[in-house]
Amino acid sequence: MIVIEAARVFSDGVVFQVGRQLRRGDLSVRAFQQLVHEDHFYASDEDRRARLRYGAVLADGQHVTDGYSLGRDSEHTGAVLMRHGGGGGGGASSYRYTDALWLHPLPPEGPLELVVQWPALHFPEQRVTLPAADILRAAEQVTALWPD
């Protein structure tokens, strides 16, 4: 199960808190542990292609994924979606994890689609559409305590 638990809106972006709950089922304990800890290491390119992936489709047509890495000297000028921390735990039979996804800058007015796919679990691409207007309205209420 994968759910959007919350959205924390800032003046320049939004963090989506995404929860995931897994049960081992018929996987071996070793395979299950590798799956739940996949973000900490990659054994092969095949593992990398099968990992949990997040993405977003913005109303202006931009497509962003969490697999894009920005270096300090990057000249990337479009929207960015990156995993921004998280945490979880569990045991040999189940695992609960929360991912934080940072979308920067704020999305443009219109529909915002959040996308998730997890090939290793045969979890097909799923989408949920959110009204960016709600996020933009919340951003108008943000008060900077320590302005730049």
PyMOL commands that set and color helices and strands:
alter all, ss='L'
color gray80, all
select helices_A, chain A and resi 29-36+38-40+45-50+119-121+132-140
alter helices_A, ss='H'
color red, helices_A
select strands_A, chain A and resi 2-9+14-23+53-57+63-65+80-90+94-104+111-118+123-131
alter strands_A, ss='S'
color yellow, strands_A
deselect
rebuild
show_as cartoon
